[in-house]
Amino acid sequence: MTSSNQFGKIQQGDKKAFESLFRDRYSAMCNFANSYLNDYSQSEDIVQAVFIKLWEKRSEIHIESSVDGFLFQSIKNSCLNELKHDKVKSKHRAHVLYTDSAATETDYIEAKELNEIIQERIQALPEKRREIFKLSRENGLRYAEIAEKLNISIKTVETQMSLSLKYLRENLKHLFSLLVLFLEGFK
């Protein structure tokens, strides 16, 4: 049966003629698509989509030359569209990676600056108060351990820590919103 007679039957809804065309042309069409895509699975998807469209739009399609020519051209166009779509996805992926890495670098710089400001405020504490504060916060010592190490009373440690925290709160309150944003980034 000629392909024009076969397509005439397909246009009239002849499923057997459509199945015959599909079986006869499927492998060749997949190989053709694969020559563009280099992905046989993706090529099969394209070919199946073209055949489905051919069946669904059979009464609307007017083939000027041959069914094979129509199928090859449809598959070529679908492959080119897929390649364009892949290129757009690849560009988007690269943009997202670049943006994410830039944001991470910005977060790092902001965190570093914030840490530097906090360290400056700690350095501004009186020497003994700063020592007590660092033993507590940086070394993780309990008040009793600090008192014993520095040979002072626990009450003195408590008072000095209270004064340190009050000073830092007052001198860093303008940074509170930045600190909240900074800490939100680590959730």
C-alpha positions in Angstrom: 0.0 0.0 0.0 1.4 3.4 -0.9 1.9 5.8 1.9 -0.6 8.3 0.4 -3.3 5.5 0.4 -2.2 4.5 3.9 -2.5 8.1 5.1 -5.9 8.4 3.5 -7.1 5.4 5.5 -5.5 6.9 8.7 -7.4 10.2 8.0 -10.6 8.1 7.9 -9.8 6.6 11.3 -8.4 3.3 10.2 -6.4 2.1 13.3 -4.9 -0.9 11.5 -3.4 1.5 8.8 -2.0 3.7 11.6 -0.5 0.7 13.5 1.1 -0.5 10.2 2.6 2.9 9.5 3.9 3.1 13.1 5.5 -0.4 13.0 7.0 0.2 9.6 8.5 3.6 10.3 9.1 3.6 14.1 12.8 2.3 14.2 13.9 4.5 11.3 12.3 7.6 12.9 13.9 6.9 16.3 17.3 6.5 14.6 16.7 9.8 12.8 15.7 11.6 16.0 18.7 10.1 17.8 21.1 11.6 15.2 20.0 15.0 16.7 19.6 14.2 20.3 22.1 11.5 21.1 19.7 10.1 23.6 17.7 7.1 22.3 15.1 7.2 25.1 14.5 10.9 24.5 14.3 10.1 20.7 11.7 7.4 21.3 9.6 10.0 23.3 9.8 12.5 20.4 8.8 9.9 17.8 5.9 8.6 19.9 4.7 12.2 20.4 4.8 12.9 16.7 2.9 9.7 16.0 0.3 10.6 18.6 -0.1 14.1 17.2 -0.5 12.5 13.7 -3.3 10.3 15.0 -5.0 13.0 17.0 -4.8 15.7 14.2 -5.2 13.3 11.3 -8.3 15.0 10.0 -6.7 18.4 10.1 -3.3 17.5 8.6 -2.8 18.0 4.9 0.3 16.3 3.6 1.7 18.0 0.4 4.5 15.5 -0.4 4.7 12.1 1.5 3.9 10.8 4.9 7.6 9.9 5.4 8.5 13.5 4.5 5.9 14.8 6.9 7.1 12.5 9.7 10.8 13.3 9.2 10.1 17.1 9.1 7.9 16.8 12.3 10.6 14.8 14.1 13.4 17.2 13.0 11.4 20.2 14.3 10.6 18.4 17.6 14.2 17.5 18.1 15.4 21.1 17.4 12.8 22.4 19.8 14.0 19.9 22.4 17.6 21.0 21.9 16.6 24.7 22.3 14.7 23.8 25.4 17.7 21.9 26.8 19.9 24.9 26.1 17.6 27.2 28.0 17.4 24.8 30.9 21.2 24.6 30.9 21.6 28.4 30.9 19.0 28.6 33.7 20.8 26.0 35.7 24.2 27.8 35.3 22.5 31.1 36.3 21.0 29.5 39.4 24.4 28.0 40.4 26.2 31.3 39.8 23.5 33.3 41.8 23.6 30.7 44.7 27.4 30.9 44.9 27.3 34.7 44.8 24.7 34.7 47.5 26.7 32.3 49.6 29.8 34.5 49.2 27.8 37.6 50.2 26.5 35.8 53.2 30.0 34.8 54.2 31.3 38.4 53.8 28.3 39.7 55.9 28.9 37.1 58.6 32.6 37.9 58.7 31.9 41.7 59.0 29.3 41.0 61.7 31.8 38.8 63.6 34.4 41.5 63.3 32.1 44.1 64.8 31.2 41.8 67.7 34.9 41.0 68.3 35.7 44.8 68.4 33.0 45.3 71.0 34.3 42.4 73.1 37.8 43.9 72.8 36.4 47.2 74.1 35.5 45.6 77.4 37.7 46.3 80.4 40.6 43.7 80.5 39.3 41.6 83.5 35.7 41.6 82.2 36.8 40.6 78.8 38.9 37.7 80.2 35.9 36.5 82.2 33.6 36.9 79.2 35.9 34.9 76.9 36.4 32.1 79.5 32.7 31.8 79.6 31.7 32.2 76.0 34.7 31.1 74.0 36.1 28.4 76.4 32.8 27.2 77.7 33.8 27.4 81.4 31.1 27.5 84.0 31.1 30.5 86.5 32.5 28.3 89.3 35.4 27.2 87.1 36.1 30.8 86.1 36.0 31.9 89.7 38.4 29.2 90.7 40.8 29.8 87.8 41.0 33.6 88.4 40.9 33.2 92.1 37.8 35.5 92.5 34.3 34.9 93.8 31.4 33.4 91.8 29.5 36.6 92.6 32.2 38.7 90.9 32.0 36.4 87.8 28.2 36.8 87.7 28.5 40.6 88.1 31.2 40.9 85.4 29.3 38.7 83.0 26.1 40.6 83.6 27.9 43.9 82.9 29.5 42.4 79.8 26.2 41.2 78.3 24.5 44.5 79.1 27.3 46.5 77.4 27.2 44.2 74.3 23.4 44.4 74.1 23.5 48.2 74.2 26.4 48.5 71.7 25.2 45.8 69.3 21.4 46.6 69.3 21.7 48.5 66.0 23.0 45.3 64.5 20.1 43.2 65.9 18.2 43.2 62.6 21.3 42.2 60.8 22.0 39.5 63.4 18.5 38.1 63.0 18.8 38.0 59.2 22.3 36.4 59.6 20.9 33.7 61.9 17.9 33.1 59.6 20.4 32.1 56.9 21.6 29.2 59.1 18.3 27.5 59.6 
